[in-house]
Amino acid sequence: QSLELYRQAGADECVRKGGSFLSRLPIAIEDAIKRRPPAPVTTPRTFSPGVATLRVAYAGDINGLRAVVEGHAPPLDWVTLADALKASDLQPGAAPVDIVLIEHGDKTGAAIADVRARNLDVAIVLLVEPSDERAAYETFGASLDDYVAKTPDWPARLQLRLTAARTRFRQTRELVTLRLREARLRSLVEKLPACIVRLSADGVVLATNDRAATLLGASSANQLLKKAFDTLVHPDGREVWSDFVVRVCAGETRSTEVVITSLDGIERTVEAAAVPPPAEFGRSPSLLMVLRDVTDRKHAEIELKEAKRKAE
């Protein structure tokens, strides 16, 4: 019954382990191949003449490689790794090529070390015989950006694999850079002598620093996360507060004063100055606000008005 479920899920054939498993396996593979529908006819992929040539530094027999991949489009601009490293030495920090391709062999480790020593901002791809692919990965693992096995069609797909490796490398670097910036920003927010709170479009607390947590009567910032901020707002001010959140999330920069009851039961009047953060891909609109306790000021204003009224 379970094997039939696997077939329904998309398996072409199922073979139960045990007994004469090895003798039944080749027959099952042959039956599965026979039953598969013929592959749709596809036209060969062509490249636009406007595609930029990929500059590749190669560690290996470059003349032999050129002869193998010649005629495949778009063409690759080949240089030896030694020449690329010399150019890098003349201009430290500059990457004279888009990607590095290294032939797997006795000198692979040395070639990788030479590239790493110069901090070249490029992806490294290993060209390897299929029989050596497992051993190569066990040696270098995820420290390399891709492995290209020399299967019969490898010259035709080499350019695509190198382009994909370079794209992944750049995206990974950009992601790392963004995460570092975010970490620095979080650290800065924590150190700022201000009460900072980030709210979602529906008024839920997404982030806050410790100073704001103290103002709002929480023992830690975690007490406020995923909590609706308007539960702290006095009922008389919730309509004004809701309008404030909507307007800021829509792109306005606004400020307002609102009476809140903090988690420790203390009633305070706070001034909220908020801005919509820059648009972030894949994230809902939100607002970033700075809170300031103006309770003492409000009391002083009330006392001043009362004194003026009595004087009149």
N, C-alpha and C positions, 0 to 999 in steps of 0.2 A: 504493500500500500504506500509506503514512504517513497519507494522508487518511482511509482506512478506520479506522485505529487511532484517529484523533481522533474519528471518529463513535462508535466503540465506547466511548470515554472519556466521551461525553456531548454532543459538539457536535451541533447540529441540522443543520448543513450546513457543508461546507468548500468554499472557492473558491481555486483555485491562482492566484497572482499571475502577471502577465505576459500578453502578447498582448492579447486582448479582455477583460481583467479587468473593466474598468468597465462594459462592456455586459452581462457575465454576472452581476455582483454583484446588481442589483435582482431578477433572476429567482431567484437562489439565496435571497435574503432572503424573497421571496414564497413559495417552496416550503417553506422552513423553518417559516414561520408556519402554513402550511396543515397541515403534518404534526404540529405540536405538539398534544398532547392539550388538551381544554378545561380552563380553570382551574377548580379546585374552588370551589364556592359558599361564601363565607365571610360570616359575620354581621358587621356593622359593630362596631368596637370601642367598648365603652361604658366609662365611668369611674364609679368608686364615688363617691357623694356625699361620702365622707370625704376625697377627695383635696384637698390644700391648694391654694389659688389661688396661681398663680405671679405674683410681682410683677415687672413688666417696665417698664424705663425705655426709652422710644422716642425716637430722634432722627429726626424726619420729620413728616409730616402725620398727627398722632395721630387726628384726627377721621375722616379718610379710612380709616385702618387699622382703627379700631373698627367702621366700617360694613362693611368687608370680612369681618372675622373674627367678627362678631356671630352668636351662635347656636351656635357650636362649643363643646363641653364638654370638660373643665371650663373655665370662663371664665378669662380672663387679666385681672389687675388692672393697668391701664395708667396710667402717669404719663409726663409729658414728661421727657426727659433733663435739660433745664434745671432743672426742679423737683427732680429727684433729686440733681443736683449741688449745688443750694442747701442741701438737707437735709444732704448730706455735709459741706458747709462749716460748718454749724452744729454738727455732731457729727463732728469729724475722726476718721478711722479706722473709722467705722461705715458699713456698707453698707445704704442705705435700700431697696434692691431686690435681687431674686434674680438678675437677669440684665439685660444691656443689649442692645437690638436697635437697629441703626443702618441707616437707609435709605442705600443706595449713591448717591452723588452728589458734587457739588463740595465739600460740607462734611464729607465722611466723615472725612478725615484729621484735621480740627480736632476733631470729636466724639471720635474715638478718643484723641487727645492729651489732651483734657479729662478723660476717664475715667482714663487712665494717670497723669496728674499728681496725681490724688487718691489713688492707690494703692487703689482700690476692689477688694475681694476678690470680684469677680464675673466671670462669663464674658461675652465680647463676641461677638455674632453679627451677621453682615452680611446684610441683605435685599437681593437683587440681581436685576436682570433677567437672564434666561438668556443673552441676547446679550452681557452685560457680565461674566459670571461669570469667564471666563478672565482678562480684564484686571484684574478686582478681585483675583483670587488672585495674579497676577503682581506686583501692587502691595503687597498686605498679607501674602500668604503664610500661614505657620503662626503668625503673631503673633496672629491671631484664632482663636477657638475653634470657629467653624462658619460655613458659608455656606448660606443658604437661597435657592434660586432660585425666582422667581415663576412656577412651572409652573402649569397650570390647577388643580391640587388643593392648592396651597400653603396656603390658609387652613385647610383641614381638618387638615393635618399640622403646622402651625406649633407648636402646643402640645407635641406629642411631640418635635419637633426641639429646642425650647428646653429642655425638661426633660432630654433626653439630653445637651445641651451643658453644662447646669449640673452634671449628675451627673459627666460626664467631667472637668470643671474641678475639682470638689471632690476626685475620686479622684486626679487629677494632683497637686494641692496636698498631699494627704495623703502621697502617695508621695515627693514632694520632701522633705517634713518628716521622714519616716522615714529617708530616705537621709542627711539632714543629721545626724540624731540618731545614726545608725550611724557616720557619719564621725567625729563628736565622740567617741563611745564608743571607736572604734578608736584614735583619737589618745590618749585617756586611758589605754587599756590599754598602749599603747607606752611611755607616760611613767611608769607605775607602777613603783616599785622592787620588783617581785614577778615571779615566774616564772609566767606564765599560759598554760594550754593548754586548748583545747577539743577534745573527742573525740566521735566519733559513737557510736551505740549498740553498734557492733561493734568499738570501740576504735581507730578510725583517727583520726589527727591531722587536724582540720579547720582549726585556726588556732592561732597561737602568737605571742608577742611575742619581741623580740630577746633579752631577758634569759633567757627560758626556753630559747631556742636555744643560748645560751652554756652554760647548765647541762647541757644534753643533748649537748654536744660538737659542735654544728653550726656551720658558718661563717655560715649565714643561716637564717632561718625556712623558706625554701623547701625546704631539705634534709629537713625533717620533715613537710611537708604530704603527705597521702595515705599516710603510713607507719603501719603497725600499731605502736602504742606498746608492745604486749607483746613485740615483738622485742627491746626494750631491757631487759625485765624478766628477772631471773635465773630459770631454769627452775623452781627450787624455789618461787618465789612467783607463778607465772603463774595457778594455780588461784585463789588468794586475790585476785589482781588482776582476773581475769575476773568474779568474784562482786561485787567492789567496783564495777566499771563497770555491771553489770546493775542493781544496787540503786540506784545514783544515777540512772541513766536512768529508772528506775521511779518516781522522785520523792523518794527519800531524800537527806538531807544526811549525808555520811559522810567519814571520814578514815582513812587507812591508811599504813603504812610499807612500803616495798618496796626491794629492792636492784636497781639497774640497772647496766648497762654502757653508758656513753654512746658516741656515735659516734666519739669520739677514743680509745676503749679504756680509759677510766678507770672503775673501779667505784665507785659512790657509793650511799649510802643516802639516799633522799628520802622526805619526808613529803608526802602528797597530801591536800589538803582540797578536797572537791568538792561542788558543788550542781547540781541540775538547772536549766537556764535556763527562763524562762517559755515556755509553749507558743507555738509559732510556726506560723502557718498554712502548710501545704504543706511543712513540714520534718519530718524524722525526729527522734525523741528524741535528745538529746545531753547532755553534761555539761561543766561549766566547772570547772576545778580550778586551784588554786594549789600550786605545788611549792616545797619548801624543802629545801635540802641539810642533812641532819642527820648526815652522816658523822662529823664530829669529835665530836659529842655521843655517838654510838653507841660510838665508840672509847673515849671517856672513861668511859662506863658499863661497858664490858667491863674496862677497866683497874681501875676501882674495885672491881668484883666480884672480880677476880683478887687484888687487894690484900687484900680482906676475907677471901678464902679462905685466903691464906697466913698472915694474922694469926691465924686460928682454929687 
